Amino acid sequence: MTLQTITATEALRRLDGFSTIIDARSESEYAEDRLPGAVNWPSLTDEERRLVGTEYKQVSPFVAKKRGAALVARNIAAHIEREVFDKPKDWQPLVYCWRGGKRSGSLALVLDQIGFKVHLLEGGYREYRRAVTADLQQLPLRFRYRVLCGKTGSGKSRLLGALRDQGAQVLDLEALANHRGSVLGLVPGSPQPSQKQFDSRVWETLRHFDPEREVWIESESKKVGELRVPETLVERMRASPCVRVELPLEARVQLLMEDYDFFVKDVPAFCERLDALRALRGNEVVNGWQEAAKAGRIEDVVRELLLKHYDPVYLQSMQRNFRDFDNAVVLELPDGGAAALRGAAAKLTE
């Protein structure tokens, strides 16, 4: 028999060495978070788990276990027929479930009996989560960061993309969090990942970086939307040298009109999102913005949002939280177009 167990710490170190990482949990557990690159082969689906759980409580544990065994056997057979027939003999999967118990153990045992070299994750996803959480307290300390600062609409996210195209190491927290980083930052119809999945994404990105090269990052707060940035990363980011990106006001308005075009197309959604600013700016001001938006003057609203809300708040936050902000290198861009961003990225990576 070649079935082997492996600790979460060791699995994270060897993650790229497995042929396939198999998550044997249900589809909703998998959707919340999983090991990087894992595929989902549920031993029990959400509906099947509900059925077995109901029988466990209302009939008897013995009856529920028989039902569960039949369902698991049927599902494993389907996975084998669908996914395994084309696998070579040297295929080496890592298998896990919630705690490394029956769901993953059953699948791992069958794969082992076929003759594959199978690793079973000790403690399952739960131990993986603990290992990632612990590693995120240390991993960010290995790198040197350069922080892109700049007022809302100055093209920081676009510049991160241009830097990545130039081959720079980029940690784009807003992309990982699926959020634009402001009260208007949640893209309609595109929810943020869970906190667990966000942590996994940050960890997965950092672990592939070269500690000898700097990492470019945007000047985020402690939260991106509803998601918390790892504390150690926040501390390192705020102590790192800054590059302050400056863009003319009208260019910033135009950039935001392009990047937030979904609000231009859906004015009621834009007005609804503006309600979140009532506590800070008052009903009269927000009502005025909403009326202007409904009248088709969205550019005017964006300009006022920048001048009366975002700019003052941003400046105060940067001076309070980023140690190097007042000494930052200033990078002036004429506009947020691709040519200007390519030129700026090339200059920063010289």
ZALO-250826 format. One record per residue (C-alpha): residue number from 1; x, y, z. Coordinates in pm, whole numbers, plus 50000, padded with zeros to 5 digits. Each point is the difference from the previous one (the first is absolute). Layout:
REM ZALO-250826
{num NUM	X X	Y Y	Z Z}
...
***
This chain:
REM ZALO-250826
{num 1	X 50000	Y 50000	Z 50000}
{num 2	X 50128	Y 50348	Z 49912}
{num 3	X 49739	Y 50212	Z 50180}
{num 4	X 50186	Y 50254	Z 50211}
{num 5	X 49888	Y 50272	Z 50237}
{num 6	X 50161	Y 50342	Z 49991}
{num 7	X 49981	Y 50296	Z 50240}
{num 8	X 49857	Y 50332	Z 49884}
{num 9	X 50335	Y 50175	Z 50048}
{num 10	X 50177	Y 49742	Z 49786}
{num 11	X 49721	Y 50005	Z 49741}
{num 12	X 50031	Y 50377	Z 49960}
{num 13	X 50373	Y 49966	Z 49948}
{num 14	X 49952	Y 49730	Z 49735}
{num 15	X 49680	Y 50135	Z 49845}
{num 16	X 50135	Y 50027	Z 49647}
{num 17	X 50126	Y 49642	Z 50007}
{num 18	X 49660	Y 49828	Z 49989}
{num 19	X 49846	Y 49898	Z 49669}
{num 20	X 49649	Y 50100	Z 50115}
{num 21	X 49860	Y 50141	Z 50323}
{num 22	X 49657	Y 49851	Z 50069}
{num 23	X 49744	Y 50158	Z 50233}
{num 24	X 49752	Y 49731	Z 50105}
{num 25	X 49767	Y 50242	Z 50181}
{num 26	X 49664	Y 50120	Z 49873}
{num 27	X 49967	Y 50268	Z 49735}
{num 28	X 49911	Y 50277	Z 50250}
{num 29	X 50298	Y 49920	Z 50223}
{num 30	X 50223	Y 50005	Z 49693}
{num 31	X 49853	Y 50333	Z 49885}
{num 32	X 50076	Y 50168	Z 50333}
{num 33	X 50370	Y 49915	Z 49980}
{num 34	X 50234	Y 49721	Z 49896}
{num 35	X 50366	Y 49922	Z 49955}
{num 36	X 50147	Y 50191	Z 49705}
{num 37	X 49932	Y 49819	Z 49675}
{num 38	X 49776	Y 49737	Z 50158}
{num 39	X 49726	Y 49829	Z 49798}
{num 40	X 49672	Y 49896	Z 50159}
{num 41	X 49906	Y 49631	Z 50013}
{num 42	X 49725	Y 49996	Z 50266}
{num 43	X 49965	Y 49677	Z 50193}
{num 44	X 49661	Y 50140	Z 50102}
{num 45	X 49826	Y 50295	Z 49836}
{num 46	X 49827	Y 50269	Z 50206}
{num 47	X 49662	Y 49838	Z 49944}
{num 48	X 50134	Y 49655	Z 50089}
{num 49	X 50156	Y 50130	Z 50320}
{num 50	X 49666	Y 50157	Z 50093}
{num 51	X 49822	Y 49670	Z 49934}
{num 52	X 50246	Y 49794	Z 50205}
{num 53	X 49995	Y 50253	Z 50282}
{num 54	X 49621	Y 49992	Z 50014}
{num 55	X 49999	Y 49619	Z 50021}
{num 56	X 50269	Y 50012	Z 50267}
{num 57	X 49779	Y 50219	Z 50222}
{num 58	X 49652	Y 49872	Z 49914}
{num 59	X 50061	Y 49627	Z 49941}
{num 60	X 50331	Y 49870	Z 50136}
{num 61	X 50377	Y 50042	Z 49954}
{num 62	X 50021	Y 49642	Z 49869}
{num 63	X 49746	Y 50058	Z 49725}
{num 64	X 50165	Y 50332	Z 49910}
{num 65	X 50344	Y 49835	Z 49973}
{num 66	X 49864	Y 49737	Z 49763}
{num 67	X 49842	Y 50271	Z 49786}
{num 68	X 50321	Y 50203	Z 50006}
{num 69	X 50214	Y 49701	Z 49907}
{num 70	X 49785	Y 49925	Z 49697}
{num 71	X 50009	Y 50362	Z 49882}
{num 72	X 50376	Y 50034	Z 50053}
{num 73	X 50070	Y 49675	Z 49814}
{num 74	X 49783	Y 50111	Z 49709}
{num 75	X 50166	Y 50343	Z 49983}
{num 76	X 50352	Y 49859	Z 50019}
{num 77	X 49919	Y 49760	Z 49716}
{num 78	X 49879	Y 50292	Z 49789}
{num 79	X 50316	Y 50200	Z 50075}
{num 80	X 50219	Y 49703	Z 49905}
{num 81	X 49816	Y 49948	Z 49671}
{num 82	X 49999	Y 50370	Z 49914}
{num 83	X 50346	Y 50110	Z 50115}
{num 84	X 50236	Y 49708	Z 50058}
{num 85	X 49993	Y 49768	Z 49698}
{num 86	X 50247	Y 50222	Z 49811}
{num 87	X 50242	Y 50045	Z 50291}
{num 88	X 50346	Y 49837	Z 49971}
{num 89	X 50139	Y 49769	Z 50267}
{num 90	X 50230	Y 50273	Z 50135}
{num 91	X 49706	Y 50238	Z 50066}
{num 92	X 50033	Y 50121	Z 50362}
{num 93	X 49693	Y 50171	Z 50150}
{num 94	X 49958	Y 50177	Z 50332}
{num 95	X 49653	Y 49936	Z 50147}
{num 96	X 49825	Y 50185	Z 50284}
{num 97	X 49662	Y 50074	Z 50154}
{num 98	X 49900	Y 50206	Z 50304}
{num 99	X 50201	Y 49815	Z 50265}
{num 100	X 50177	Y 49731	Z 49800}
{num 101	X 49744	Y 49740	Z 50099}
{num 102	X 49751	Y 49774	Z 49830}
{num 103	X 49919	Y 50199	Z 49686}
{num 104	X 50359	Y 50042	Z 49881}
{num 105	X 50115	Y 49674	Z 50156}
{num 106	X 49754	Y 49796	Z 49796}
{num 107	X 50104	Y 50161	Z 49674}
{num 108	X 50370	Y 49978	Z 50086}
{num 109	X 49968	Y 49632	Z 50086}
{num 110	X 49843	Y 49914	Z 49665}
{num 111	X 50264	Y 50197	Z 49809}
{num 112	X 50270	Y 49830	Z 50206}
{num 113	X 49857	Y 49656	Z 49925}
{num 114	X 50013	Y 50079	Z 49629}
{num 115	X 50373	Y 50051	Z 50041}
{num 116	X 50048	Y 50376	Z 50007}
{num 117	X 50234	Y 50168	Z 50249}
{num 118	X 49742	Y 50191	Z 50205}
{num 119	X 50057	Y 50253	Z 50278}
{num 120	X 49723	Y 50069	Z 50253}
{num 121	X 50008	Y 50338	Z 50172}
{num 122	X 50006	Y 49957	Z 50377}
{num 123	X 49729	Y 50210	Z 50163}
{num 124	X 49860	Y 50093	Z 49658}
{num 125	X 49902	Y 50352	Z 49900}
{num 126	X 49979	Y 50107	Z 50365}
{num 127	X 50375	Y 49944	Z 50050}
{num 128	X 50078	Y 50162	Z 49664}
{num 129	X 49812	Y 50309	Z 50115}
{num 130	X 50195	Y 50010	Z 50327}
{num 131	X 50329	Y 49962	Z 49814}
{num 132	X 49919	Y 50280	Z 49753}
{num 133	X 49886	Y 50233	Z 50279}
{num 134	X 50324	Y 49936	Z 50188}
{num 135	X 50215	Y 50042	Z 49687}
{num 136	X 49836	Y 50334	Z 49918}
{num 137	X 50147	Y 50133	Z 50323}
{num 138	X 50352	Y 49935	Z 49867}
{num 139	X 49992	Y 49977	Z 49620}
{num 140	X 49945	Y 50375	Z 49932}
{num 141	X 50316	Y 50077	Z 50200}
{num 142	X 50218	Y 49834	Z 49735}
{num 143	X 49943	Y 50272	Z 49740}
{num 144	X 50086	Y 50362	Z 49924}
{num 145	X 49700	Y 50205	Z 49886}
{num 146	X 49952	Y 50312	Z 49788}
{num 147	X 49663	Y 50162	Z 50062}
{num 148	X 49801	Y 50184	Z 49735}
{num 149	X 49820	Y 50292	Z 50164}
{num 150	X 49771	Y 50248	Z 49836}
{num 151	X 49654	Y 50149	Z 50017}
{num 152	X 49696	Y 49805	Z 49885}
{num 153	X 49995	Y 49977	Z 49621}
{num 154	X 50371	Y 50062	Z 49954}
{num 155	X 50052	Y 49666	Z 49823}
{num 156	X 50174	Y 49798	Z 50272}
{num 157	X 49829	Y 49673	Z 49910}
{num 158	X 50066	Y 50052	Z 49631}
{num 159	X 50364	Y 50077	Z 50077}
{num 160	X 50028	Y 49678	Z 50200}
{num 161	X 49884	Y 49817	Z 49689}
{num 162	X 50258	Y 50180	Z 49786}
{num 163	X 50271	Y 49912	Z 50252}
{num 164	X 49897	Y 49635	Z 49984}
{num 165	X 50022	Y 50015	Z 49621}
{num 166	X 50356	Y 50128	Z 50040}
{num 167	X 50084	Y 49690	Z 50206}
{num 168	X 49979	Y 50160	Z 50345}
{num 169	X 49872	Y 49809	Z 50302}
{num 170	X 49654	Y 50141	Z 50076}
{num 171	X 49769	Y 49929	Z 50294}
{num 172	X 49665	Y 50140	Z 49886}
{num 173	X 49784	Y 49977	Z 50311}
{num 174	X 49697	Y 50155	Z 49833}
{num 175	X 50006	Y 49738	Z 49725}
{num 176	X 50041	Y 49720	Z 50255}
{num 177	X 49712	Y 50145	Z 50205}
{num 178	X 49783	Y 50072	Z 49693}
{num 179	X 49940	Y 50355	Z 50122}
{num 180	X 50109	Y 50348	Z 49889}
{num 181	X 50087	Y 50106	Z 50354}
{num 182	X 49742	Y 50271	Z 50071}
{num 183	X 49635	Y 50035	Z 50097}
{num 184	X 49919	Y 49972	Z 49629}
{num 185	X 50250	Y 49720	Z 49948}
{num 186	X 49778	Y 49691	Z 49998}
{num 187	X 49928	Y 49901	Z 49640}
{num 188	X 49624	Y 49934	Z 49960}
{num 189	X 49926	Y 49630	Z 49958}
{num 190	X 50357	Y 49899	Z 50087}
{num 191	X 50029	Y 49922	Z 50374}
{num 192	X 50320	Y 49996	Z 50196}
{num 193	X 50157	Y 49666	Z 50094}
{num 194	X 49980	Y 49875	Z 50357}
{num 195	X 50262	Y 50121	Z 50247}
{num 196	X 50153	Y 49652	Z 49995}
{num 197	X 50028	Y 49999	Z 49622}
{num 198	X 50147	Y 50351	Z 49998}
{num 199	X 50267	Y 49888	Z 50248}
{num 200	X 50075	Y 49698	Z 49780}
{num 201	X 50033	Y 50223	Z 49694}
{num 202	X 50240	Y 50237	Z 50177}
{num 203	X 50206	Y 49707	Z 50130}
{num 204	X 50004	Y 49828	Z 49661}
{num 205	X 50123	Y 50317	Z 49828}
{num 206	X 50270	Y 50078	Z 50255}
{num 207	X 50141	Y 49648	Z 50009}
{num 208	X 50096	Y 50023	Z 49631}
{num 209	X 50192	Y 50327	Z 50038}
{num 210	X 50378	Y 50033	Z 50005}
{num 211	X 50114	Y 50158	Z 50330}
{num 212	X 50295	Y 50157	Z 49816}
{num 213	X 49769	Y 50215	Z 49790}
{num 214	X 49769	Y 50278	Z 50118}
{num 215	X 49622	Y 49960	Z 50006}
{num 216	X 49772	Y 50276	Z 49874}
{num 217	X 49679	Y 50057	Z 50192}
{num 218	X 49729	Y 50266	Z 50022}
{num 219	X 49949	Y 50209	Z 50315}
{num 220	X 49701	Y 49812	Z 50136}
{num 221	X 49838	Y 50042	Z 50341}
{num 222	X 49962	Y 49714	Z 50247}
{num 223	X 49690	Y 49883	Z 49813}
{num 224	X 49921	Y 49967	Z 49631}
{num 225	X 49624	Y 50011	Z 49994}
{num 226	X 49894	Y 49756	Z 50272}
{num 227	X 50327	Y 49805	Z 50001}
{num 228	X 50286	Y 50046	Z 50245}
{num 229	X 50354	Y 50027	Z 49867}
{num 230	X 50245	Y 49785	Z 50203}
{num 231	X 50131	Y 50214	Z 50285}
{num 232	X 50368	Y 49928	Z 49936}
{num 233	X 49960	Y 50103	Z 49637}
{num 234	X 49829	Y 50325	Z 50103}
{num 235	X 50285	Y 50083	Z 50237}
{num 236	X 50269	Y 49928	Z 49740}
{num 237	X 49812	Y 50193	Z 49731}
{num 238	X 49959	Y 50309	Z 50217}
{num 239	X 50370	Y 50005	Z 50086}
{num 240	X 50113	Y 49970	Z 49636}
{num 241	X 50114	Y 50270	Z 49754}
{num 242	X 49725	Y 50163	Z 49796}
{num 243	X 49957	Y 50123	Z 49645}
{num 244	X 49729	Y 50266	Z 49977}
{num 245	X 49808	Y 49986	Z 49672}
{num 246	X 49849	Y 50331	Z 49890}
{num 247	X 49746	Y 50048	Z 49724}
{num 248	X 49814	Y 50321	Z 49899}
{num 249	X 49650	Y 50024	Z 50143}
{num 250	X 49818	Y 49971	Z 49667}
{num 251	X 50208	Y 49696	Z 49906}
{num 252	X 49902	Y 49841	Z 50331}
{num 253	X 49633	Y 50066	Z 49933}
{num 254	X 50031	Y 49842	Z 49656}
{num 255	X 50185	Y 49698	Z 50139}
{num 256	X 49729	Y 49939	Z 50259}
{num 257	X 49728	Y 50037	Z 49739}
{num 258	X 50173	Y 49722	Z 49806}
{num 259	X 50081	Y 49771	Z 50294}
{num 260	X 49655	Y 50041	Z 50158}
{num 261	X 49802	Y 49995	Z 49677}
{num 262	X 49752	Y 49759	Z 50159}
{num 263	X 49876	Y 50290	Z 50214}
{num 264	X 49974	Y 50224	Z 49694}
{num 265	X 49777	Y 49734	Z 49845}
{num 266	X 49802	Y 49933	Z 50319}
{num 267	X 49927	Y 50333	Z 50166}
{num 268	X 49757	Y 49856	Z 50261}
{num 269	X 50276	Y 49767	Z 50124}
{num 270	X 50239	Y 50295	Z 50016}
{num 271	X 49749	Y 50204	Z 50203}
{num 272	X 49941	Y 49708	Z 50234}
{num 273	X 50372	Y 49968	Z 50065}
{num 274	X 50025	Y 50374	Z 50074}
{num 275	X 49765	Y 49946	Z 50296}
{num 276	X 50299	Y 49856	Z 50188}
{num 277	X 50148	Y 50351	Z 50016}
{num 278	X 49708	Y 50160	Z 50184}
{num 279	X 50156	Y 49960	Z 50343}
{num 280	X 50318	Y 50175	Z 49884}
{num 281	X 49867	Y 50262	Z 49757}
{num 282	X 49642	Y 50056	Z 50115}
{num 283	X 49665	Y 49949	Z 49833}
{num 284	X 49997	Y 50332	Z 49817}
{num 285	X 50331	Y 49940	Z 49822}
{num 286	X 49921	Y 49638	Z 49911}
{num 287	X 49651	Y 50093	Z 49879}
{num 288	X 50160	Y 50259	Z 49774}
{num 289	X 50240	Y 49746	Z 49854}
{num 290	X 49718	Y 49755	Z 49936}
{num 291	X 49785	Y 50263	Z 49829}
{num 292	X 50293	Y 50102	Z 49779}
{num 293	X 50069	Y 49637	Z 49906}
{num 294	X 49636	Y 49942	Z 49908}
{num 295	X 50017	Y 50313	Z 49784}
{num 296	X 50290	Y 49848	Z 49805}
{num 297	X 50276	Y 50208	Z 50160}
{num 298	X 50204	Y 49706	Z 50130}
{num 299	X 50333	Y 50163	Z 49909}
{num 300	X 49910	Y 50293	Z 50225}
{num 301	X 49918	Y 49761	Z 50282}
{num 302	X 50329	Y 49813	Z 49957}
{num 303	X 50193	Y 50330	Z 50005}
{num 304	X 49827	Y 50109	Z 50322}
{num 305	X 50053	Y 49660	Z 50159}
{num 306	X 50372	Y 50036	Z 49935}
{num 307	X 50032	Y 50357	Z 50123}
{num 308	X 49763	Y 49988	Z 50298}
{num 309	X 50029	Y 49640	Z 50119}
{num 310	X 50280	Y 49782	Z 49869}
{num 311	X 50289	Y 50247	Z 49980}
{num 312	X 49978	Y 50141	Z 50355}
{num 313	X 49947	Y 49655	Z 50153}
{num 314	X 50282	Y 49847	Z 49797}
{num 315	X 50255	Y 50267	Z 50088}
{num 316	X 49926	Y 49974	Z 50371}
{num 317	X 50022	Y 49621	Z 49991}
{num 318	X 50328	Y 49994	Z 49810}
{num 319	X 50173	Y 50252	Z 50225}
{num 320	X 49877	Y 49816	Z 50309}
{num 321	X 50083	Y 49646	Z 49893}
{num 322	X 50285	Y 49996	Z 49746}
{num 323	X 50332	Y 50095	Z 50148}
{num 324	X 50167	Y 50095	Z 49671}
{num 325	X 49709	Y 50186	Z 49840}
{num 326	X 50137	Y 50352	Z 50046}
{num 327	X 50334	Y 49890	Z 49848}
{num 328	X 49848	Y 49801	Z 49715}
{num 329	X 50139	Y 50013	Z 49649}
{num 330	X 49748	Y 50191	Z 49787}
{num 331	X 49894	Y 49843	Z 49670}
{num 332	X 49796	Y 50236	Z 49781}
{num 333	X 49787	Y 49846	Z 49727}
{num 334	X 49832	Y 50203	Z 49725}
{num 335	X 49709	Y 49757	Z 49982}
{num 336	X 49899	Y 49644	Z 50085}
{num 337	X 50053	Y 49863	Z 49651}
{num 338	X 50199	Y 49689	Z 49917}
{num 339	X 50296	Y 50188	Z 49848}
{num 340	X 50046	Y 50221	Z 50306}
{num 341	X 49977	Y 49700	Z 50232}
{num 342	X 50250	Y 49796	Z 49798}
{num 343	X 50246	Y 50288	Z 50011}
{num 344	X 49954	Y 50046	Z 50375}
{num 345	X 50042	Y 49627	Z 50067}
{num 346	X 50317	Y 49989	Z 49791}
{num 347	X 50141	Y 50295	Z 50194}
{num 348	X 49919	Y 49843	Z 50337}
{num 349	X 50160	Y 49668	Z 49908}
{num 350	X 50324	Y 50143	Z 49858}
***
